[in-house]
Amino acid sequence: MYRLGIDTGGTHTDLVLLDEETGEIWFEKVPSTPRRIVDAVFSGTARILDNAGARPADVHTIVYGTTVAVNMILQGERISAGLLTTAGFGDVLEVRNSYRSGNIYDVQWEPGPPIIERRHCFEVRQRHDFRGHEVEPLDEEQVRQVARAIRKLGLESVAVCFLHSYSEPAHEVRVAQILAEEAPEIPVSLSSVVSPRVSEYERASTTALDAYVKPKLSAHFVDFAEQAETAGFGATLLTMQGSGGTFSLRQAAERPIRVANSGPVAGAIAGAYFAAEVDCANVITYDMGGTSTDLAVAIDGAPTVVPRDELLGHPIQLSSIEITPIGSGGGSIVWIDEGGALRVGPDSAGASPGPVCYGAGGTRPTLTDAAVVTGRLNPDYFLGGRQRLDRQAAHRALALSRHDTDDWDPERWAAGAIAIAAADSVRAIRRVSIARGLDPRDFAIVGFGGAGGLIVSDAARELGIPTVVVPPSPGNVSAMGLLLADQSCDAVASRLCPLDEVDVGMVNEWYDQLETEAAKELVSEGIATDRITVLRTAELRYRGQSFELVVPFERGYGDRALDRLATSFHRLHEQRYGHASPDDPVQLVSLRVSAVAATAKPGFPRLEPTATACADEALKERRQVVFDEPTDTPVYDRALLRPGHVIEGPAIIEESGSTTVMWPDQRLSVSPIGTLVLTMR
């Protein structure tokens, strides 16, 4: 039987097929079809099954990762969603909070528009206090009037976020019942279901985002399931959550905000997995695709988890693997600003028309065009030779991008574009490492994605990162991460109080309730109870802070468990922010339980080691590649590299879905499963 991982990106759709009996793995990459995403998904599926000699009926599990939610917001799609909130709080999405993105001292900063327009925000008379006591009953007649107004306006979905509903959800539940009676065709998102936690604005933003993406994303999942059935698949259909676990498409359709950043999260999981194979526990994962680059940090093999995230400026109050995106990818446009400076991104050529060298109608040069012009990319071996790139068209596009000066060498400026993209990556890596008290020189960097190998060594050299890891089939690593992830369900409850005012017995009772809730959801998906393990974490902060840290709650310490929890918090705070205050009171904010059903990890076939360090048998050709200057550079076929081979840079390593660039001061070795390890000489 087989498992299939599918990751849709803005430019390409990546697939990985695993034979669970033999451990054999097949990889495939096809151009994405943004107008109807499932077209690329199932054309790629047919191709990869044909390569493996398998049938759709042989696949028992499909794990699907998608960027639909992110792209909807990135592209500014206007979905007509509404918000119901407590009387007097209709401006919650407009007022936001005091945080200024990027720089709290920037008085010129202006937030973007809220995800739901103010004219579609409705106030309802009701009120609970923070203890869950009813202060004012719900005005049900007013709710019915609002429901009729929503139908008249033609709104596509509704978010409901009442004050303190995390403590008592009864009014939200009743509103959902009334809306189902008055407007049964309109999907509803309740904050007490989506994110039952303190912090009114963040909870409202999360629920509004859920309502915003629900009509399109739910329809997409339904379309995916229908097409899978039509194609002959009877497989279990799962998708990735931002927290790093998988869950069913049915659950995803009910709470679609949980799938935000699913592709990048899968990449972070796989990047940490492949780094561990070469004994690198502390890593920065570097995932460069066609549209953007996503960074994550893993310490002791585990990607960093944060209690809240952000989606293009909108807070998401859900525990998630921390992903830092930058608008620089293989399809990023290379352009000249008004001051005459060379720039890269954030605009992208996308899958259609794509870079100029694709010959599909693109007219603006991209980073991929720059890579072709500098010799980093082989125009005759793109996607394993299935697509030929037009180097002359890329050269002309760069030449025409600026014609007001005689000092315009397209090759030099193409090299400059690559250097700028690397500099953008360096700044982002510093934000996720140095700015948080981490020295990047103590980390390895894992480069993957279709374009990751082209740039990752440039960034690593600038930062003094000693080791670059390039996994097998780097263009498909995010799809592989989907197959590495465990199936999971999270349950959370806010319990805002000083940590020294609760006892272990009370905390364990709260955790027991959450464990029952989380395990129940997995059991409903057909998971046997003996396969489920439970992880307990707590969200803590110092009194007066507005941001929490996620700290594991360790069993087996009895009455000392809360002391251990506080000690772990101080240590994590020191690591994350560079200081701690052990004498200051610690505040418990929320308790979280993750019920996990472990997935069997694939065993990658081990390659036959070579008897000699010389890699001449893998040498394909030599060509001129622009580094600091044009350099005669050997080009190797990655498929022929074996453990024991050693290559001294400069070199280019080519494979079907990706290219790895080695600088002259780097040395390459090969792991037992074919992972490339680049170190400084």
Residue pairs with C-beta under 8 A, 6 or more apart in sequence:
1 19
1 20
1 21
1 58
1 59
1 60
2 17
2 18
2 19
2 20
2 52
2 54
2 58
2 59
2 60
3 17
3 18
3 20
3 59
3 60
3 61
3 62
3 63
3 483
4 15
4 16
4 17
4 18
4 45
4 48
4 59
4 61
4 62
4 63
4 235
5 15
5 16
5 17
5 18
5 62
5 63
5 65
5 266
5 479
5 480
5 481
5 482
5 483
6 13
6 14
6 15
6 41
6 44
6 45
6 62
6 63
6 64
6 65
6 479
6 482
7 13
7 14
7 15
7 65
7 66
7 263
7 266
7 476
7 478
7 479
7 481
7 482
8 32
8 37
8 40
8 41
8 64
8 65
8 66
8 67
8 68
8 263
9 32
9 67
9 263
9 289
9 290
9 291
9 478
10 32
10 34
10 67
10 71
10 289
10 290
10 291
10 292
10 331
10 348
10 350
10 351
11 31
11 32
11 289
11 290
11 291
11 329
11 330
11 331
11 348
11 350
11 351
11 354
11 450
12 29
12 30
12 31
12 32
12 289
12 290
12 351
12 450
12 475
13 29
13 30
13 31
13 32
13 37
13 40
13 41
13 44
14 27
14 28
14 29
14 475
14 476
14 478
14 479
14 657
15 27
15 28
15 29
15 30
15 44
15 45
15 48
15 476
15 479
16 25
16 26
16 27
16 28
16 473
16 476
16 479
16 480
16 482
16 483
17 25
17 26
17 27
17 28
17 48
17 49
17 52
17 54
17 59
18 24
18 25
18 483
18 602
19 25
19 52
19 54
20 600
20 602
23 602
23 603
23 604
23 605
24 52
24 605
25 602
25 604
25 605
26 48
26 51
26 52
27 48
27 473
27 475
27 476
27 479
27 656
27 657
28 44
28 47
28 48
28 51
28 476
29 44
29 383
29 450
29 475
29 476
29 656
29 657
30 40
30 43
30 44
30 47
31 40
31 351
31 352
31 354
32 40
32 351
33 39
33 40
33 351
34 71
34 350
34 351
34 352
37 66
37 68
37 220
38 220
38 223
38 224
38 227
41 64
41 224
41 227
42 227
42 228
42 231
45 56
45 231
46 231
49 55
49 56
49 59
55 232
56 231
56 232
56 233
56 234
56 235
57 232
57 233
57 234
59 233
59 235
60 235
60 236
61 235
61 236
61 238
62 228
62 233
62 235
62 236
62 237
62 238
63 238
63 239
63 240
63 246
63 482
63 483
63 485
64 224
64 237
64 238
64 239
64 240
64 249
64 482
65 239
65 240
65 262
65 263
65 265
65 266
65 478
65 479
65 481
65 482
66 220
66 239
66 259
66 262
66 263
67 262
67 263
68 213
68 216
68 217
68 220
69 209
69 213
69 217
69 256
69 257
69 259
69 260
69 311
70 260
70 261
70 311
70 312
72 79
72 212
72 213
72 216
72 217
73 115
73 209
73 212
73 213
73 311
73 312
73 314
74 312
77 216
79 156
79 157
79 212
79 213
79 215
79 216
80 120
80 153
80 154
80 155
80 156
81 115
81 116
81 120
81 155
81 156
81 157
81 158
81 159
81 208
81 211
81 212
82 116
82 120
82 121
82 122
82 150
82 153
82 155
82 157
82 158
82 159
82 211
83 90
83 92
83 93
83 116
83 120
83 121
83 122
83 158
83 159
83 160
83 161
83 204
83 207
83 208
83 211
84 122
84 123
84 124
84 143
84 146
84 158
84 159
84 160
84 161
84 162
84 175
85 92
85 121
85 122
85 123
85 124
85 160
85 161
85 162
85 163
85 204
86 123
86 124
86 126
86 127
86 162
86 163
87 123
87 124
87 125
87 126
87 127
88 123
89 123
89 163
89 200
90 118
90 121
90 122
90 123
91 118
91 121
92 121
92 161
92 200
92 201
92 204
93 114
93 115
93 116
93 118
93 121
93 201
93 204
93 205
93 208
94 114
94 118
95 201
96 111
96 201
97 201
97 202
97 546
98 104
100 106
100 109
101 109
101 111
101 313
102 109
103 109
111 313
112 313
114 208
115 205
115 208
115 209
115 212
115 314
116 159
116 208
116 211
116 212
120 153
120 155
122 146
122 149
122 150
124 138
124 139
124 142
124 143
124 146
124 162
124 175
125 136
125 138
125 139
125 142
126 136
126 137
126 138
126 139
126 162
126 171
127 134
127 135
127 136
127 163
128 134
128 135
128 162
128 163
128 164
128 165
128 167
128 168
128 171
129 135
129 164
129 167
130 164
130 167
130 198
130 496
131 167
132 164
132 167
132 168
133 168
134 168
134 170
138 171
138 174
138 175
140 174
140 178
143 174
143 175
143 178
143 179
144 178
144 182
147 178
147 179
147 181
147 182
147 183
148 182
148 183
150 158
150 179
150 183
150 186
151 182
151 183
151 186
155 186
156 186
156 187
156 215
157 186
157 187
157 188
157 189
157 211
157 212
157 214
157 215
158 179
158 186
158 187
158 188
158 189
158 211
159 188
159 189
159 191
159 204
159 207
159 208
159 210
159 211
159 212
160 172
160 175
160 176
160 188
160 189
160 190
160 191
160 207
161 172
161 191
161 200
161 203
161 204
161 207
161 208
162 171
162 172
162 175
162 191
163 200
165 171
165 172
165 190
165 191
165 192
165 196
166 191
166 192
166 195
166 196
166 197
166 198
166 203
166 493
166 494
167 494
169 190
169 192
169 193
169 196
172 190
172 191
172 192
173 190
173 192
175 188
175 190
176 188
176 190
179 186
179 188
180 188
187 211
187 214
187 215
187 218
188 211
189 207
189 208
189 210
189 211
189 214
189 255
190 207
191 203
191 204
191 206
191 207
193 255
194 206
194 207
194 210
194 255
194 257
195 202
195 203
195 206
195 207
195 317
195 318
195 492
196 492
196 493
196 494
197 203
197 317
197 492
197 494
197 589
197 590
198 494
198 496
198 589
198 590
199 317
199 546
201 315
202 308
202 315
202 316
202 317
203 317
205 314
205 315
205 316
205 317
206 257
206 315
206 316
206 317
206 318
208 314
209 257
209 260
209 311
209 314
209 316
210 255
210 256
210 257
213 256
213 257
214 253
214 256
217 252
217 253
217 256
217 259
218 253
218 256
221 239
221 249
221 252
221 253
221 256
222 253
224 237
224 249
225 237
225 249
228 235
228 237
236 248
236 526
237 248
237 249
238 246
238 247
238 248
238 249
238 487
239 246
239 247
239 248
239 249
239 252
239 259
239 262
240 246
240 259
240 262
240 263
240 265
240 266
240 481
240 482
240 485
241 247
241 258
241 259
241 262
241 265
241 320
241 488
241 490
242 258
242 259
242 260
242 261
242 262
242 265
242 309
242 316
242 318
242 320
242 321
243 258
243 265
243 305
243 318
243 319
243 320
243 321
243 488
243 490
243 594
244 265
244 268
244 269
244 303
244 305
244 320
244 321
244 485
244 488
245 485
245 486
245 487
245 488
245 489
245 490
245 594
245 596
246 482
246 485
246 486
246 487
246 488
246 599
247 258
247 487
247 488
247 489
247 525
248 525
251 258
251 521
251 525
252 258
252 259
257 316
257 318
258 318
260 309
260 311
260 316
260 320
261 294
261 309
261 311
261 320
261 321
261 323
263 478
264 287
264 294
264 296
264 323
264 325
264 478
265 303
265 320
265 321
265 323
265 481
266 478
266 479
266 480
266 481
266 482
266 484
266 485
267 285
267 287
267 294
267 296
267 448
267 449
267 477
267 478
267 481
268 285
268 287
268 294
268 296
268 298
268 303
268 321
268 323
268 481
269 303
269 321
269 481
269 484
269 485
270 448
270 471
270 477
270 478
270 480
270 481
270 484
271 283
271 285
271 286
271 287
271 296
271 298
271 446
271 448
271 471
271 477
271 481
272 283
272 285
272 298
272 301
272 302
272 303
272 446
273 481
273 484
273 601
274 446
274 469
274 471
274 472
274 477
274 675
275 281
275 283
275 285
275 298
275 301
275 444
275 446
275 469
276 301
277 671
277 673
277 675
278 469
278 671
278 675
278 677
280 444
280 446
280 467
280 469
281 298
281 299
281 300
281 301
282 298
282 299
282 300
282 442
282 443
282 444
283 297
283 298
283 443
283 444
283 445
283 446
283 469
284 295
284 296
284 297
284 298
284 429
284 432
284 433
284 440
284 443
284 444
284 445
284 446
284 465
285 294
285 295
285 296
285 297
285 298
285 303
285 445
285 446
285 448
286 293
286 295
286 425
286 429
286 445
286 446
286 447
286 448
286 449
286 452
286 456
286 459
287 293
287 294
287 295
287 296
287 448
287 449
287 452
287 477
287 478
288 328
288 329
288 330
288 425
288 447
288 448
288 449
288 450
288 451
288 452
288 454
288 455
288 456
289 329
289 330
289 449
289 450
289 451
290 329
290 330
290 331
290 348
290 350
290 351
290 368
290 450
290 451
291 327
291 329
291 331
291 332
291 348
291 350
292 325
292 326
292 327
292 328
292 329
292 346
292 348
293 325
293 326
293 328
293 329
293 424
293 425
293 428
293 449
293 452
294 323
294 324
294 325
295 323
295 324
295 325
295 326
295 425
295 428
295 429
295 432
296 303
296 304
296 321
296 322
296 323
296 324
296 432
297 303
297 304
297 322
297 432
297 433
297 436
297 438
297 443
298 304
303 321
303 322
304 321
304 322
305 319
305 320
305 321
305 322
305 550
306 319
306 320
306 321
306 322
306 550
307 317
307 319
307 539
307 548
307 549
307 550
307 589
307 590
308 315
308 316
308 317
308 318
308 319
308 320
308 547
308 548
309 315
309 316
309 318
309 320
309 322
309 323
310 316
319 490
319 492
319 537
319 550
319 592
322 432
324 428
324 431
324 432
326 345
326 424
326 425
326 428
327 345
327 346
327 348
328 344
328 345
328 346
328 367
328 421
328 424
328 425
329 345
329 348
329 367
329 449
329 451
330 355
330 366
330 367
330 368
330 371
330 450
330 451
330 454
331 348
331 349
331 350
331 351
331 354
331 355
331 366
331 367
331 368
332 344
332 345
332 346
332 347
332 348
332 349
332 366
332 367
332 421
333 344
333 345
333 347
333 348
333 349
333 364
333 365
333 366
334 342
334 343
334 344
334 364
334 365
334 366
334 367
334 369
334 370
334 398
334 401
334 413
334 414
334 417
335 342
335 343
335 344
335 347
335 364
335 401
336 342
336 343
336 401
336 402
337 343
342 413
342 416
342 417
342 420
343 420
344 367
344 417
344 420
344 421
344 424
345 367
345 421
345 424
348 366
349 355
349 362
349 364
349 366
352 360
352 361
353 360
353 361
353 362
353 363
354 360
354 362
354 366
355 362
355 365
355 366
355 368
355 369
355 389
355 394
356 362
356 363
356 364
356 365
356 366
356 369
356 390
356 393
356 394
356 397
357 368
357 369
357 372
357 379
357 389
357 390
357 391
357 393
357 394
358 387
358 389
358 390
359 389
359 390
359 393
363 397
364 397
364 401
365 394
365 397
365 398
365 401
365 417
367 417
367 418
367 421
367 451
368 377
368 389
368 394
368 451
369 394
369 397
369 398
369 414
370 394
370 398
370 413
370 414
370 415
370 417
370 418
371 377
371 414
371 418
371 451
371 454
371 659
372 379
372 389
372 391
372 394
373 391
373 394
373 395
373 398
373 410
373 411
373 414
374 411
374 414
374 415
374 418
374 625
374 626
375 623
375 624
375 625
375 626
375 630
375 633
375 652
376 418
376 454
376 625
376 626
376 652
376 659
376 661
377 389
377 454
377 659
378 623
378 635
378 652
378 654
378 659
379 388
379 389
379 390
379 391
380 388
380 389
381 654
382 388
382 389
383 656
383 657
384 655
384 656
384 657
395 410
395 411
398 410
398 413
398 414
399 408
399 410
402 408
402 413
411 626
411 630
412 626
414 626
415 626
418 454
418 455
418 458
419 458
421 455
422 455
422 458
422 459
422 462
423 462
425 455
425 456
425 458
425 459
426 459
426 462
426 463
429 440
429 445
429 459
429 463
430 440
430 463
432 438
433 439
433 440
433 443
434 440
436 576
436 577
436 578
437 574
437 575
437 576
437 577
437 578
440 463
440 464
440 465
441 463
441 464
441 465
441 466
443 465
444 465
444 466
444 467
444 468
444 469
445 456
445 459
445 460
445 465
445 467
445 468
445 469
446 468
446 469
446 470
446 471
447 453
447 455
447 456
447 457
447 468
447 469
447 470
447 474
447 660
448 470
448 471
448 474
448 475
448 477
448 478
448 658
449 474
449 475
449 477
449 478
449 658
450 474
450 475
450 657
450 658
451 658
452 470
452 474
452 658
453 470
453 474
453 653
453 658
453 659
453 660
453 661
454 659
454 660
454 661
455 661
456 468
456 470
457 468
457 660
457 661
457 662
457 663
457 666
457 678
458 661
458 663
459 465
460 467
460 468
460 678
461 663
461 665
461 666
461 680
466 679
466 680
467 677
467 678
467 679
468 666
468 677
468 678
468 679
469 675
469 676
469 677
469 678
470 653
470 660
470 675
470 676
470 677
470 678
471 477
471 480
471 675
472 604
472 673
472 674
472 675
473 480
473 655
473 656
473 657
473 658
474 657
474 658
474 660
475 656
475 657
475 658
476 657
483 599
483 602
484 599
484 601
484 602
485 599
486 596
486 597
486 598
486 599
487 522
487 525
487 527
487 596
487 597
487 599
488 522
488 594
488 595
488 596
488 597
489 518
489 519
489 521
489 522
489 594
489 595
490 518
490 592
490 593
490 594
490 595
491 514
491 515
491 517
491 518
491 592
491 593
491 595
492 514
492 590
492 591
492 592
492 593
493 510
493 513
493 514
493 590
493 591
494 589
494 590
495 502
495 510
495 588
495 589
495 590
495 591
496 587
496 588
496 589
496 590
497 587
497 588
498 543
498 585
498 586
498 587
498 588
499 540
499 562
499 565
499 566
499 585
499 586
499 587
499 588
500 562
500 585
500 586
502 562
502 588
503 562
504 558
504 559
504 561
504 562
507 553
507 561
507 562
507 591
510 591
511 536
511 553
511 591
511 593
514 591
514 592
514 593
515 534
515 536
515 593
515 595
517 593
518 534
518 593
518 594
518 595
519 529
519 532
519 534
519 595
521 595
522 532
522 595
522 597
523 529
523 532
527 597
531 597
531 598
532 595
532 596
532 597
533 595
533 596
533 598
534 593
534 594
534 595
534 596
535 552
535 593
535 594
535 596
536 552
536 553
536 555
536 591
536 592
536 593
537 550
537 551
537 552
537 553
537 591
537 592
537 593
537 594
538 550
538 551
538 553
538 565
538 588
538 589
538 590
538 591
538 592
539 548
539 549
539 550
539 551
539 588
539 589
539 590
539 591
539 592
540 548
540 549
540 551
540 565
540 566
540 569
540 586
540 587
540 588
540 589
541 547
541 548
541 549
541 586
541 587
541 589
542 573
542 581
542 584
542 585
542 586
542 587
543 584
543 585
543 586
543 587
545 587
548 589
548 590
549 569
549 572
549 573
549 576
550 592
551 565
551 568
551 569
551 572
552 568
553 561
553 565
553 591
554 561
554 564
554 565
554 568
555 561
557 563
557 564
566 586
569 586
570 580
570 581
570 582
571 580
573 579
573 580
573 581
574 580
604 673
604 674
605 673
606 672
606 673
607 642
607 643
607 670
607 672
607 673
607 674
608 642
608 643
609 642
609 643
609 644
609 672
610 642
610 643
610 644
610 645
611 644
612 644
613 644
613 645
613 646
614 645
615 636
615 640
615 641
615 645
615 646
615 647
617 640
618 636
618 637
618 638
618 639
618 640
618 641
618 645
619 634
619 635
619 636
619 637
620 635
620 636
620 637
620 654
621 634
621 635
622 632
622 633
622 634
622 635
623 632
623 633
623 635
623 652
624 630
624 631
624 632
624 633
625 631
625 633
625 650
625 652
625 661
627 650
627 663
627 664
631 650
631 664
633 650
633 651
633 652
634 647
634 650
634 651
634 652
635 651
635 652
635 653
635 654
636 647
636 651
636 652
636 653
636 654
637 654
637 655
638 653
638 654
638 655
638 660
638 674
638 676
639 655
641 653
641 670
641 674
641 676
642 670
643 670
643 671
643 672
643 674
644 670
645 668
645 669
645 670
646 667
646 668
646 669
647 653
647 662
647 667
647 668
648 667
648 668
648 681
649 662
649 663
649 664
649 665
649 666
649 667
649 668
649 678
649 681
650 662
650 663
650 664
651 662
651 668
652 659
652 660
652 661
652 662
653 659
653 660
653 662
653 668
653 676
660 676
660 678
662 668
662 678
665 680
665 681
666 678
666 679
666 680
666 681
667 678
667 679
667 680
667 681
668 676
668 677
668 678
669 676
669 677
669 679
670 676
670 677
671 677
